[in-house]
């Protein structure tokens, strides 16, 4: 028995549907805009960028050595070592005082140096 060809149906748009962009060019606060208190890591875009960059570099280095799941392990290690509760995202550090940024950066750079000091140990498939 021959299967019938699939038929595409056009779905009529709902007149009351609301399509909103995830990121807005207007000055209105959107769902993803978060205002951090002055003096926190999150309030300083430069500190946030440095931490995100260091975390990404560490994740890439560990993935090269240990495989695809290394980035998740990096984040889990960061949460464990800084006592961030499991129910909070690692980005909870954006609410921490800005003077703790160096502590986080030193941790990430130390983990990166530790990773580079190890021989590559890829998982066997």
N, C-alpha and C positions, 0 to 999 in steps of 0.2 A: 504494500500500500504506500502510495507516494504522499509525503507530507505536504500540506498546503503551505504556500509561501506566507511568510509573516506579513502582516498588514500594519502599517503605522497609522495610528490615529492621532489626529490633531486634538489637543485638549484645549477647550476654550478657557481663556484667562478669566480669573475671578475679578469682578469689578471692584471688590472691596479689599483685594490683596494689597499688602504694603511691602514695597521693595525698598529697603534702605541699605545704603552702602555700609560696609563694615568700618570703613575709615572715612571720615568726613573732612571736607576742605573748609567747612564753615567753622566759626569760633564756638559753636555749640558743643557742649560736652557730649560725647557719645558713650556707648556701652564700654568701649575699650579704653577710654581715657581715664587714667588714674592719677589723682593728685597726691603726691607724697609730701609729708610734712617737711618744712625747711630743716636742713641739718641732717636729713636722712640720706642714705645711699641712693635711693630712688629719685630724690630731688636733684641729684647731680648727674646730668646726662653723660659727662665724661667718665665718672667713676663707674656708672652702669656699663658703659661701652667697654671699659678696660676689663671689668669682671666677665662680661659676656664673651669677649674676645679670648681671654685666658681660659675660660671654661671650654670654648669651642676648640681651641688649640690642644688642650689636654684630651678632650674627647677624640679628636682626630688621631693624635699620637697613640692613644691607648687602643683605638680601633685597628690601627696598623699592626700593633703588637699582639693583641688578644682577640680580635674578631669584631663582628658586627654589634654585639651587645654591650660593648665597653662603655658607650656614652651613658647608657642607663646606669651602669655600675658607678660611673664617675659622679653622677647626680646623687645616687643613693649614698655613696661615700661622703659627699659634701654634707648631705642632710644628717647623716649619722655623726660625723665628726664635729658638726656645729650644733648638735642637739636640736635640729628642726624636727618637730613632730611629723610623723608619717602622713597625717591627714592634711598637712600644709604643703604647698608647692615650694620648690627651692627658692623661688623668687620672693619668698617672705623676707629674704635678706634686704630687699629694697626698703623695708621699713626700719632697718637697723640704723643706728647713728653712723654718720659718715666717717667718723674716726675708726670704725671697725673695718673699713674697706681694705686698708693695708694688710690686716690680719687675713682676710679672705684671699687677697691677691698673693700674699706670701705662701699660703697653703696651696693654692692652685699652681703657682710656679714651682714649688717644692715637689708636688706630685708629678708635674711635667718632667722635671729633672730626674726624678726617680724612675719614671717610665723610660726616658731616653737612656738611662744607665743600664737597663735590662736588655738582654738579647731578645730578639723577636721570638715570640712563642705563639705561633698561630695554632688554632685548633685544627685537628685533623678531621676531615669530613667523613 
